[in-house]
């Protein structure tokens, strides 16, 4: 080693060989190179310990000790920094011992002199001098620091140990924590930032962002609920117009309505704003139209109605007007004159031997008592029940459904399923599942093919505790339910609505399909006084779910009667539609008589004379189909909803034997209320505890647009529809 005498004023150790370096050195490597002049000395791996004392420990390695005397290696010191008065020791730690004894020979650096090595106040000052890539680099300030550099730069590295403090006489060195490179550090601006404030700001921003996102999600959910009417199918919350084709319009003056006559009246149907047309049985029957249920061929249109080409034209025109077509079909039985039945009767051991159930027949039984009806002609023949336990019957009826689906039919009302002859409930479910599968095959996007069933059928399954009731409900789209309105017994309406809504607790898929009358029931205007029929229809349109209107109810059409006896004809509810106050109500022409007599009141009750009523019904249909509040079905868990305790789509504010006040609502939409008075006297009631204000939109009687809800007067037959004030 090169020796030198200590000449500066810093601390000295006389027993050690010393080297004084009074000139500036470019790097720590230069210092050790100057101190250790032998070219064979090892690369020094200094470890800088920042504690109460600082020292540089040099690992010479075993091979390097061969070039240095043991005494020199074990007892070597340097004076570094010259005029700074800072002294440190270089000691051999080649033994690998992580703990180095501090003896009296070790020169400790006082804390007050450590400023030159570690400037505590200046974060940019390091323990080790700068490294210069050239010997001639100038203009560098004295402040030096450690800094992570690119890996491709050749910068000397030094191992840094954790600080320690002295405890007693022995040091406690911490393990090495890694390697750092040495370089002149630029002014790193972000080291002066207030990181505590920055962290707080970031946390506040994070919380704000999360709250904002939560609010956005809630808003989107609310918007989706409010706009769920856009997701309704064409059959959900809409109105269907049921027509018996033979009684709607005669185009060829033979006294029977037909498909071409129906096409001629499509403008009227469209003016009602209905979404679909439902045709009662159009299949070839034994004595159509009087015995239209005696089917003899499911694949043909009855000749009284026209040809198949007429049906194709009807479908085309309906779809061009964005109207759907639903067909009634009864798959449970046929006429004994059907081709299948003829083969079955003639050859009990042939191909059709299992098509029917024994000799069981069903006589044509009407809803009317014998003394209340008069048949214009005598029916003949009988009906046979199909054997739905036979796979061939399944295939035959599936072929029938597929035939009409290919013609463009949009759905079927499967009539008489309560009479379907099937061995067990599971077999019934399998049959209906095959129908559903067939309908789905022909469904495309929004043009879904639907299946309608009667609540009579479902109640039968419920009473029998069918284990497949829920599965069968999942296959259906609409449940046809009749609303029974009897004067002075209006309170039963609440029970009927709750019972219909109860299907929702078993399956949420099918919607209720309300009606006041159909081809199987007596006319509405025959059952209740004609002064209440308009109000009843308006109230019907306010019920939750879908609606079916029977042709002619909008003009107070009644059952056909024998004018001489006053008795109702068999199937008198199928009386011809009355269009104008002219001969035969303009149902037929050329002096022909209709197949059932036109009512004597056709001069008053006809479309032309009842145009105001028809227009009112059309407007109410429009607002129902375009409003979630009025169009949605009943949704609730139990009866407590009707008292306003839980979410629902309807609420009874008041109901007694004559008056019902029903509110319809849906989240994010307007609230509506209907007041329906079916009593025989005018009443004035206070509804201010329910509503602060109501704006009347439609009324069957003259009333103020903004009546006083504290003293609302209702006359018999009056039905008001109002928008509830917010």
C-alpha positions in Angstrom: 0.0 0.0 0.0 1.0 3.7 -0.5 1.8 5.3 2.9 1.3 8.9 3.8 1.6 11.0 6.9 -1.4 12.6 8.4 -1.0 16.3 7.8 -4.6 17.7 8.3 -6.2 18.7 11.4 -8.8 15.9 11.6 -8.7 13.0 14.0 -5.7 10.7 13.7 -4.7 7.2 14.9 -0.9 7.1 15.3 -0.8 3.3 15.4 -2.1 3.0 11.9 -0.5 3.5 8.5 -2.4 6.4 7.0 -2.9 8.1 3.6 -3.9 11.7 3.3 -5.7 12.7 0.1 -5.9 16.5 -0.1 -7.0 16.8 -3.7 -10.6 16.3 -5.2 -11.3 12.8 -6.3 -13.9 12.2 -9.0 -15.4 9.1 -7.4 -15.0 6.7 -4.6 -13.3 4.2 -6.9 -10.7 6.9 -7.5 -10.1 7.3 -3.8 -9.5 3.7 -3.3 -7.4 3.4 -6.4 -5.2 6.2 -5.1 -5.0 4.6 -1.7 -4.4 1.1 -3.0 -1.9 1.6 -5.7 -1.3 -2.1 -6.4 -2.9 -3.0 -9.7 -3.5 -6.5 -8.4 -5.7 -5.4 -5.5 -9.3 -6.4 -5.7 -12.3 -4.4 -6.8 -13.4 -2.8 -3.6 -17.0 -3.4 -2.5 -17.5 -0.8 0.1 -20.5 -0.9 2.5 -21.6 2.4 3.9 -23.2 2.3 7.3 -25.3 5.3 8.3 -25.5 5.3 12.0 -24.2 7.3 14.9 -20.8 6.5 13.3 -20.0 5.9 9.6 -17.3 3.6 8.2 -16.5 2.1 4.9 -15.8 -1.7 5.1 -13.8 -3.2 2.3 -14.0 -6.8 1.3 -10.6 -7.8 0.0 -11.4 -11.4 -0.6 -9.2 -14.4 0.1 -7.3 -14.2 -3.2 -6.5 -10.6 -2.7 -5.1 -11.2 0.7 -2.2 -13.0 -1.0 -1.0 -9.7 -2.3 -1.2 -7.9 1.1 0.4 -8.7 4.4 -1.9 -10.0 7.0 -1.0 -7.2 9.3 -1.6 -4.5 6.7 -4.8 -6.1 5.6 -6.1 -6.4 9.1 -4.9 -3.0 10.2 -5.3 -0.5 7.4 -6.8 3.0 7.6 -7.3 5.9 5.3 -7.9 9.6 5.7 -10.6 10.6 3.2 -11.8 14.1 2.6 -8.6 15.8 3.7 -9.5 19.3 4.7 -13.0 18.3 5.7 -11.6 16.6 8.8 -13.7 13.5 8.1 -12.0 10.2 8.8 -13.3 6.7 8.2 -11.8 3.3 8.4 -11.3 0.6 5.8 -11.4 -2.8 7.3 -11.3 -6.3 6.0 -14.6 -8.1 6.2 -13.6 -11.0 3.9 -14.5 -13.5 6.5 -18.2 -13.0 5.7 -19.1 -12.3 9.2 -22.0 -9.9 9.1 -21.0 -8.4 12.4 -17.9 -6.3 12.6 -16.4 -5.6 16.0 -15.6 -2.0 16.7 -12.4 -1.7 18.6 -10.4 1.1 19.9 -8.5 1.1 16.7 -11.5 2.1 14.7 -11.8 5.8 14.2 -15.4 6.9 14.6 -16.8 9.9 12.7 -18.6 12.3 15.0 -22.1 13.2 14.0 -21.2 16.9 13.8 -18.6 16.0 11.1 -20.8 13.6 9.2 -22.5 16.5 7.3 -19.8 16.2 4.6 -20.7 12.6 4.0 -24.5 12.7 4.7 -26.2 16.1 4.5 -29.3 15.4 6.5 -31.0 18.7 5.5 -30.4 18.2 1.8 -32.3 15.3 0.3 -30.2 15.5 -2.8 -26.9 14.8 -1.1 -25.7 11.2 -0.9 -23.3 9.2 1.1 -20.9 8.7 -1.8 -19.2 11.1 -4.2 -20.4 11.6 -7.7 -19.3 9.5 -10.6 -18.0 11.2 -13.6 -17.8 9.7 -17.1 -14.8 11.9 -17.9 -11.9 13.2 -15.9 -12.5 16.7 -17.4 -16.1 17.1 -16.3 -16.6 20.4 -14.7 -19.3 22.6 -13.4 -20.8 20.0 -11.0 -21.9 21.2 -7.7 -20.6 19.4 -4.6 -24.0 18.0 -3.6 -23.9 14.3 -4.5 -26.6 11.5 -4.2 -27.5 8.0 -5.1 -29.9 7.6 -8.1 -31.2 4.7 -10.0 -29.7 4.8 -13.5 -30.2 2.9 -16.7 -28.8 -0.6 -16.6 -26.6 0.0 -19.7 -24.5 2.7 -18.0 -21.3 1.6 -16.4 -21.7 3.1 -13.0 -19.9 1.8 -9.9 -22.2 0.2 -7.3 -21.9 0.0 -3.5 -23.7 -2.1 -1.0 -25.6 0.0 1.5 -26.4 -1.3 5.0 -29.2 -0.2 7.2 -28.4 2.3 9.9 -27.8 1.1 13.4 -27.1 2.5 16.7 -24.6 1.5 19.3 -25.7 -0.6 22.2 -23.1 -1.1 24.8 -19.8 -1.9 23.2 -21.0 -4.0 20.3 -22.6 -2.8 17.1 -25.7 -4.5 15.6 -25.4 -4.4 11.8 -28.4 -5.0 9.8 -28.3 -7.2 6.7 -27.5 -5.6 3.3 -30.6 -4.5 1.4 -29.3 -4.4 -2.1 -27.2 -2.4 -4.5 -27.6 1.2 -5.6 -25.8 3.1 -8.3 -24.1 6.3 -7.9 -24.4 9.4 -10.1 -24.9 13.1 -10.0 -28.7 13.6 -9.4 -30.6 16.3 -11.2 -33.1 18.4 -9.2 -36.1 15.9 -8.8 -39.0 18.2 -8.5 -41.6 15.7 -7.2 -39.5 15.0 -4.1 -40.6 18.4 -2.8 -44.4 17.7 -3.2 -46.7 17.4 -0.2 -47.4 13.7 -0.5 -49.7 13.5 2.5 -52.0 16.1 0.9 -51.8 14.3 -2.5 -52.8 11.0 -0.9 -55.7 12.6 0.8 -56.8 14.2 -2.4 -56.6 10.9 -4.3 -58.7 9.2 -1.6 -61.3 11.9 -1.8 -61.4 11.6 -5.6 -61.7 7.8 -5.3 -64.7 8.1 -3.0 -66.3 10.7 -5.2 -65.9 8.5 -8.3 -67.3 5.4 -6.5 -70.3 7.4 -5.3 -70.9 8.9 -8.8 -70.7 5.4 -10.4 -73.2 4.1 -7.8 -75.6 7.0 -8.6 -75.3 6.3 -12.3 -76.1 2.6 -11.8 -79.2 3.5 -9.8 -80.3 5.9 -12.4 -79.9 3.4 -15.2 -81.9 0.8 -13.2 -84.6 3.3 -12.6 -84.6 4.3 -16.3 -84.8 0.6 -17.3 -87.8 0.1 -15.0 -89.5 3.2 -16.3 -88.9 2.2 -19.9 -89.8 -1.4 -19.4 -92.9 -0.9 -21.6 -90.5 -0.9 -24.5 -89.5 -4.4 -23.7 -93.1 -5.7 -23.7 -94.1 -8.2 -26.3 -96.8 -7.3 -28.8 -99.4 -9.3 -26.8 -98.4 -7.9 -23.4 -100.5 -5.0 -22.1 -102.2 -4.6 -25.5 -105.8 -5.0 -26.7 -107.1 -7.7 -29.0 -110.3 -7.6 -31.0 -112.3 -10.9 -31.0 -114.3 -11.5 -34.1 -116.7 -14.2 -35.2 -116.1 -13.9 -38.9 -119.4 -15.1 -40.1 -121.1 -12.2 -38.2 -118.8 -9.3 -39.0 -119.3 -8.4 -42.7 -120.8 -10.2 -45.7 -119.0 -9.3 -49.0 -121.0 -11.5 -51.4 -124.5 -11.0 -50.1 -125.1 -14.6 -49.1 -126.1 -13.7 -45.6 -122.9 -15.0 -44.1 -119.9 -12.9 -43.1 -116.7 -13.9 -44.7 -113.0 -13.2 -44.8 -113.2 -10.7 -47.7 -115.8 -8.8 -45.8 -113.5 -8.7 -42.8 -110.8 -7.3 -45.1 -113.1 -4.5 -46.1 -113.5 -3.5 -42.4 -109.9 -3.4 -41.5 -109.9 0.4 -41.5 -112.5 0.3 -38.7 -110.5 -2.3 -36.8 -107.3 -0.3 -37.1 -109.1 2.9 -36.0 -109.7 1.1 -32.6 -105.9 1.1 -32.1 -106.0 -2.6 -31.1 -102.8 -4.6 -31.5 -104.3 -7.9 -32.8 -107.3 -9.6 -34.2 -108.5 -12.9 -32.8 -110.8 -15.0 -35.0 -113.1 -17.6 -33.5 -113.0 -21.0 -35.2 -112.7 -20.6 -39.0 -112.2 -24.3 -39.8 -114.5 -26.3 -41.9 -117.4 -27.5 -39.7 -120.4 -29.7 -40.1 -123.0 -26.9 -40.0 -121.0 -23.7 -40.0 -121.6 -21.1 -38.5 -124.3 -22.4 -36.2 -122.3 -25.5 -35.2 -118.9 -24.0 -35.8 -117.3 -26.3 -33.1 -118.2 -29.4 -35.1 -114.9 -29.5 -37.0 -114.6 -31.8 -39.9 -111.3 -30.5 -41.3 -108.7 -28.5 -39.5 -106.7 -27.7 -42.7 -109.5 -25.9 -44.6 -111.3 -22.6 -44.2 -115.1 -23.2 -44.0 -116.6 -22.5 -47.4 -119.0 -20.0 -45.9 -115.9 -17.8 -45.1 -114.3 -18.1 -48.5 -111.2 -19.7 -49.9 -107.7 -20.2 -48.5 -106.5 -17.4 -50.9 -108.8 -15.1 -49.0 -107.2 -16.1 -45.7 -103.7 -15.5 -47.2 -104.8 -12.0 -48.3 -106.2 -11.3 -44.8 -103.0 -12.2 -43.2 -101.0 -10.1 -45.6 -103.2 -7.0 -45.0 -103.2 -7.4 -41.3 -99.4 -7.6 -41.1 -99.2 -4.6 -43.4 -101.1 -2.6 -40.8 -98.9 -4.0 -38.0 -101.8 -6.1 -36.7 -101.4 -9.7 -35.5 -103.7 -12.6 -36.0 -104.7 -15.2 -33.4 -106.8 -18.2 -34.2 -109.1 -20.1 -31.9 -108.7 -23.9 -32.0 -110.1 -26.7 -29.9 -107.7 -29.7 -30.0 -109.7 -31.8 -27.6 -112.5 -33.0 -30.0 -113.8 -33.2 -33.5 -117.1 -33.8 -35.2 -118.1 -37.4 -35.7 -118.1 -36.5 -39.4 -114.3 -35.7 -39.4 -112.2 -37.9 -41.7 -110.4 -39.4 -38.7 -113.7 -40.2 -37.0 -115.1 -41.8 -40.1 -112.2 -44.1 -40.4 -112.3 -44.9 -36.7 -116.0 -45.7 -36.7 -115.7 -47.9 -39.8 -112.6 -49.9 -38.9 -111.9 -50.2 -35.2 -108.7 -52.2 -35.9 -107.3 -50.0 -38.6 -104.8 -47.1 -38.6 -107.2 -44.8 -36.6 -108.3 -47.3 -34.0 -106.6 -45.3 -31.2 -107.5 -41.8 -32.4 -110.6 -41.4 -30.1 -111.7 -42.4 -26.6 -114.1 -45.3 -26.8 -117.6 -44.2 -27.7 -117.6 -41.1 -25.5 -119.4 -38.2 -27.0 -120.1 -34.6 -26.0 -123.5 -33.3 -26.9 -123.7 -29.6 -27.8 -124.6 -27.9 -24.5 -125.2 -24.2 -24.5 -124.8 -21.8 -21.5 -128.5 -21.0 -21.8 -131.5 -22.8 -20.5 -133.8 -24.5 -23.0 -136.6 -22.1 -22.3 -134.3 -19.1 -23.0 -133.2 -20.1 -26.5 -134.7 -20.9 -29.8 -132.7 -22.7 -32.5 -133.2 -21.3 -36.0 -132.3 -24.8 -37.3 -131.9 -28.2 -35.8 -128.3 -29.3 -35.1 -127.2 -32.8 -35.9 -124.2 -35.0 -35.4 -122.1 -35.3 -32.3 -118.5 -34.6 -31.2 -115.9 -37.2 -30.3 -113.0 -36.8 -27.9 -109.5 -37.3 -29.3 -107.2 -39.7 -27.5 -104.3 -37.6 -26.5 -102.5 -40.6 -25.1 -101.9 -41.8 -28.6 -98.7 -40.4 -30.3 -100.4 -40.3 -33.8 -102.9 -37.8 -32.5 -100.0 -35.6 -31.3 -98.4 -35.7 -34.7 -101.7 -35.0 -36.5 -102.4 -31.9 -34.4 -98.8 -30.6 -34.7 -99.2 -30.8 -38.4 -102.3 -28.7 -38.1 -100.6 -26.0 -36.0 -97.6 -26.0 -38.4 -99.8 -25.6 -41.4 -101.4 -22.4 -40.0 -98.1 -21.1 -38.7 -96.7 -21.4 -42.2 -99.7 -19.3 -43.3 -98.5 -16.5 -41.0 -100.7 -16.9 -38.0 -99.2 -15.2 -34.9 -100.7 -17.4 -32.2 -103.4 -19.8 -31.1 -106.0 -19.8 -28.4 -106.0 -23.4 -27.3 -109.7 -23.9 -26.4 -111.2 -26.6 -24.3 -108.0 -27.9 -22.8 -109.9 -28.8 -19.6 -111.6 -31.5 -21.7 -108.4 -32.9 -23.2 -108.3 -36.6 -22.7 -104.8 -37.5 -21.4 -103.7 -40.3 -19.1 -101.9 -38.1 -16.6 -100.7 -34.6 -15.9 -97.2 -35.4 -17.1 -98.5 -36.5 -20.5 -100.5 -33.2 -20.7 -97.3 -31.2 -20.0 -95.4 -33.1 -22.7 -98.1 -32.4 -25.2 -98.1 -28.7 -24.5 -94.4 -28.5 -24.4 -94.3 -29.9 -28.0 -96.7 -27.1 -29.0 -94.5 -24.5 -27.3 -91.5 -25.9 -29.2 -93.3 -25.7 -32.5 -94.4 -22.1 -31.8 -90.8 -21.1 -30.9 -89.5 -22.6 -34.1 -91.6 -20.1 -36.0 -90.9 -17.2 -33.7 -88.4 -14.6 -34.9 -87.2 -11.8 -32.8 -90.2 -9.6 -31.8 -92.5 -11.7 -34.0 -93.2 -14.3 -31.3 -95.9 -16.9 -31.8 -98.0 -17.1 -28.7 -100.3 -19.6 -26.9 -103.4 -18.5 -25.0 -105.2 -20.7 -22.5 -108.3 -20.3 -20.3 -108.2 -19.8 -16.6 -110.9 -22.5 -16.5 -108.3 -25.0 -17.7 -105.7 -23.8 -15.2 -108.2 -23.8 -12.3 -108.9 -27.4 -13.1 -105.2 -28.3 -12.8 -105.0 -26.3 -9.6 -107.9 -28.1 -8.0 -106.4 -31.4 -9.1 -103.1 -30.3 -7.5 -101.3 -31.0 -10.7 -97.5 -31.2 -10.0 -96.9 -29.7 -13.4 -99.0 -26.6 -13.0 -96.0 -24.3 -12.8 -94.3 -25.9 -15.8 -97.5 -25.6 -17.9 -97.9 -21.9 -16.9 -94.3 -21.3 -18.1 -95.4 -22.5 -21.6 -98.3 -20.1 -21.9 -98.3 -16.4 -22.9 -101.8 -15.3 -22.0 -104.4 -16.5 -19.5 -107.9 -15.6 -20.6 -110.0 -14.5 -17.7 -113.6 -13.2 -17.8 -114.4 -10.2 -15.6 -117.8 -10.6 -14.1 -119.6 -7.3 -13.5 -123.0 -7.4 -11.8 -124.7 -4.3 -10.7 -124.8 -3.8 -6.9 -122.1 -6.4 -6.5 -119.1 -4.6 -7.7 -117.1 -5.4 -4.6 -116.4 -8.8 -6.1 -114.1 -7.2 -8.7 -111.3 -6.9 -6.1 -111.4 -10.6 -5.4 -111.4 -11.4 -9.1 -108.3 -9.2 -9.8 -106.5 -10.7 -6.8 -107.3 -14.2 -7.9 -106.1 -13.6 -11.5 -102.9 -12.0 -10.2 -102.3 -15.0 -8.0 -101.0 -16.9 -11.1 -98.1 -14.5 -11.0 -97.0 -16.2 -7.7 -96.7 -19.5 -9.6 -95.2 -18.3 -12.8 -94.3 -14.7 -13.9 -94.4 -15.5 -17.6 -98.1 -15.5 -18.6 -100.1 -12.3 -18.6 -103.7 -12.0 -17.7 -106.0 -11.5 -20.7 -109.2 -9.9 -19.5 -112.5 -9.9 -21.3 -116.2 -9.0 -20.5 -117.7 -11.3 -23.1 -116.8 -13.7 -25.9 -118.2 -16.2 -28.4 -119.1 -18.5 -25.5 -120.9 -16.0 -23.3 -124.0 -13.9 -23.4 -123.6 -10.3 -24.7 -122.5 -7.7 -22.2 -125.4 -5.4 -23.1 -127.7 -8.3 -22.6 -126.4 -9.1 -19.1 -126.3 -5.5 -17.8 -128.2 -2.4 -18.7 -126.9 -0.8 -21.8 -126.3 2.5 -19.9 -123.5 0.8 -18.1 -121.8 -1.1 -21.0 -119.5 1.8 -22.1 -118.4 2.4 -18.5 -117.7 -1.3 -18.0 -115.5 -1.4 -21.1 -113.6 1.7 -20.1 -113.1 0.2 -16.6 -112.0 -3.1 -18.3 -109.2 -1.3 -20.2 -107.8 0.0 -16.9 -107.2 -3.4 -15.5 -103.6 -4.7 -15.2 -102.6 -6.9 -18.1 -103.9 -7.5 -21.6 -107.5 -7.0 -22.8 -109.8 -8.6 -25.2 -112.9 -6.8 -26.7 -115.7 -8.8 -28.3 -116.9 -7.2 -31.5 -120.0 -5.1 -31.1 -119.7 -4.5 -27.4 -118.5 -1.0 -28.2 -121.9 -0.2 -29.8 -124.1 -2.0 -27.2 -124.7 -5.0 -29.4 -127.0 -7.5 -27.8 -128.0 -11.2 -28.3 -130.0 -12.0 -31.4 -133.6 -12.7 -30.5 -136.7 -14.0 -32.2 -138.8 -10.8 -32.6 -142.1 -12.8 -32.4 -141.3 -14.6 -29.2 -138.6 -12.4 -27.7 -136.5 -15.5 -27.0 -132.8 -15.6 -27.6 -131.5 -17.8 -30.4 -129.0 -20.5 -29.8 -125.6 -18.8 -30.2 -127.5 -15.5 -30.2 -124.3 -13.8 -28.9 -122.9 -14.2 -32.4 -125.4 -11.8 -33.9 -124.4 -9.8 -37.0 -122.4 -6.6 -36.5 -124.5 -3.5 -37.0 -122.7 -0.9 -39.1 -125.3 1.7 -40.2 -129.0 2.5 -39.7 -129.9 0.8 -43.0 -131.4 -2.4 -44.2 -129.8 -5.3 -42.2 -127.6 -2.7 -40.6 -125.4 -2.9 -43.7 -124.1 -6.3 -42.7 -125.2 -7.8 -46.0 -126.6 -6.5 -49.2 -128.9 -7.0 -52.2 -131.9 -7.6 -50.0 -130.3 -10.8 -48.4 -131.1 -11.7 -44.8 -128.4 -12.4 -42.4 -127.9 -15.9 -41.0 -129.0 -14.6 -37.6 -131.6 -11.8 -37.3 -130.3 -8.3 -36.8 -131.4 -6.7 -33.6 -134.4 -4.4 -33.9 -132.4 -1.6 -32.2 -129.9 -1.4 -35.1 -131.2 2.0 -36.0 -129.7 3.3 -32.8 -127.0 0.9 -31.8 -124.7 0.9 -34.8 -121.2 2.1 -35.5 -122.3 5.3 -37.3 -124.6 6.3 -34.4 -122.2 5.3 -31.7 -119.2 6.9 -33.2 -118.5 9.0 -30.0 -118.3 5.9 -27.9 -116.1 4.1 -30.4 -113.8 7.2 -30.5 -113.6 7.2 -26.7 -112.7 3.6 -26.5 -110.1 4.0 -29.2 -108.4 6.8 -27.2 -108.4 4.8 -24.0 -106.9 1.9 -25.8 -104.2 4.1 -27.2 -103.1 5.5 -23.8 -103.2 2.0 -22.2 -100.9 0.5 -24.8 -98.5 3.4 -24.6 -98.3 3.7 -20.8 -96.4 1.4 -18.5 -98.7 2.4 -15.6 -101.8 1.2 -17.5 -100.2 -1.5 -19.6 -98.3 -3.5 -17.0 -99.7 -6.6 -15.4 -100.4 -7.1 -11.7 -97.1 -7.5 -9.8 -97.3 -8.1 -6.1 -96.5 -10.7 -3.4 -99.7 -10.7 -1.3 -102.8 -8.8 -0.6 -101.1 -6.3 1.5 -99.9 -4.6 -1.7 -103.4 -3.4 -2.4 -103.3 -1.4 0.8 -100.2 0.4 -0.4 -97.6 -1.4 1.8 -95.6 -2.8 -1.0 -94.8 -2.3 -4.6 -97.5 -3.1 -7.1 -99.0 -1.8 -10.3 -102.5 -1.2 -8.9 -104.1 0.0 -5.7 -107.7 0.0 -4.6 -108.4 3.3 -2.8 -112.2 2.6 -2.4 -114.6 -0.2 -3.3 -118.1 -1.0 -2.2 -121.1 -2.7 -3.9 -121.5 0.2 -6.4 -118.3 2.2 -6.6 -114.7 1.3 -7.3 -111.7 3.6 -7.2 -108.6 2.0 -8.7 -105.2 3.5 -9.1 -102.7 2.4 -11.7 -99.0 3.2 -11.4 -95.6 2.1 -12.3 -92.2 3.4 -11.2 -91.0 6.5 -13.1 -94.4 6.9 -14.9 -97.5 8.9 -14.4 -100.2 7.7 -12.0 -103.8 7.2 -13.2 -107.0 6.7 -11.3 -110.3 5.3 -12.5 -113.6 6.1 -10.8 -116.4 3.7 -11.8 -119.9 4.1 -10.5 -122.2 1.1 -11.1 -124.9 2.1 -8.7 -128.4 3.4 -9.5 -128.2 6.8 -7.7 -125.8 9.8 -7.9 -123.3 10.0 -5.1 -120.9 12.7 -3.9 -117.8 11.5 -2.1 -114.6 12.9 -0.6 -111.4 11.5 -2.1 -109.1 14.3 -0.9 -107.4 11.9 1.5 -106.2 9.9 -1.5 -105.4 12.6 -4.0 -104.5 16.3 -3.8 -105.7 16.8 -7.3 -106.9 14.8 -10.4 -106.9 15.9 -14.0 -109.8 14.2 -15.8 -108.6 12.7 -19.2 -111.7 10.7 -20.2 -115.2 10.4 -18.9 -118.4 8.7 -20.0 -120.4 11.5 -18.4 -120.1 15.3 -18.5 -117.7 16.4 -15.7 -115.2 19.2 -15.0 -111.7 18.7 -16.2 -110.3 19.4 -12.8 -113.1 18.4 -10.3 -112.9 19.0 -6.6 -111.8 15.7 -5.3 -113.1 16.7 -1.9 -116.7 16.7 -3.3 -116.6 14.4 -6.4 -120.1 13.7 -7.7 -120.6 10.5 -9.8 -123.8 9.6 -11.6 -124.9 6.1 -12.4 -122.8 4.5 -15.1 -120.2 7.2 -14.9 -116.6 6.2 -15.3 -113.8 8.8 -15.1 -110.1 8.3 -15.9 -107.8 10.9 -14.4 -104.1 11.7 -14.1 -103.1 12.0 -10.4 -101.4 15.3 -9.5 -97.9 15.0 -8.2 
